[in-house]
Amino acid sequence: MSVLPKGFWGEHGAWAMVLTSLGAGLAAAWPATFVPWLLLPCVVLLTGAKGMAQRARRSGSGYGPPAFVASAGGMCALPSVLAAPIPFVIAALLLAPFAWLYVLHAASPAWTRSLPVEVLGALYAALAGPLALAAGRPGAYLDAACLWGALAVLFLPGVLRARMRKDSSSALRWATAGAALLGAAVWGGLPLSGLVARWEFLGAVVFLGDLWAAWVLPEWRVRTMGIVFTLRYAAAALILALAWRPLG
């Protein structure tokens, strides 16, 4: 790893969310052509470029490598863009201003690590799965939109809960509890839409852990918390993906 660009491996939280989201989209689109699978190197490279850009902005030099890595990631997405241009155009319109501001203010940890930026980052990371689904099933825009909503509410409580290591105020606790209840309601009601099998509601159990942690505040280390969140959300996303549009 020492030979890889500095900053590339510093995005563990972002990778956990974006790869969980992407995996759910690929599983929901199964069977699919190789086109959506090219989004795997795409999201890895773009997420790595995010960390590299942050490091370059703070040091004031070394912008070439992150630009090259980001360009390579973008090239990997081209087949998916051609297969489903509308969702990717919408995603680009949402992401471009955020990405520009992130790079512009990357020298300020107080800004890049602020709660609004982390929440927006989680919502954008949730786009990976819907884009993979749209590329694998061209025209399935309703599925992609609903999958984004389900993944967005899946990640939101964890982002707020992680923030409690710095701020354990009652307001943040209530916000986390509210996000967990919202997620449980969305996941519990999703089978009524006909998009998923009825047993998908089992994935809503993950939000009980968020609700519990919002008030108990277990003393987890950052690494332990990241592992717990990743395993829980990956399991829930897998249940969601396997239940998507059941045959028969």
Secondary structure, 3 states (H helix, E strand, C coil): CCCCCCCCCCCHHHHHHHHHHHHHHHHHCCCCCHHHHCHHHHHHHHHHHHHHHHHHHHHCCCCHHHHHHHHHHHHHHHHHHHHCHHHHHHHHHHHHHHHHHHHHCCCCHHHHCCHHHHHHHHHHHCCHHHHHHHHHCCCCHHHHHHHHHHHHHHHHHHHHHHHCCCCCCHHHHHHHHHHHHHHHHHHHHHHHHCCECHHHHHHHHHHHHHHHHHHHCCCCCHHHHHHHHHHHHHHHHHHHHHCECCCC
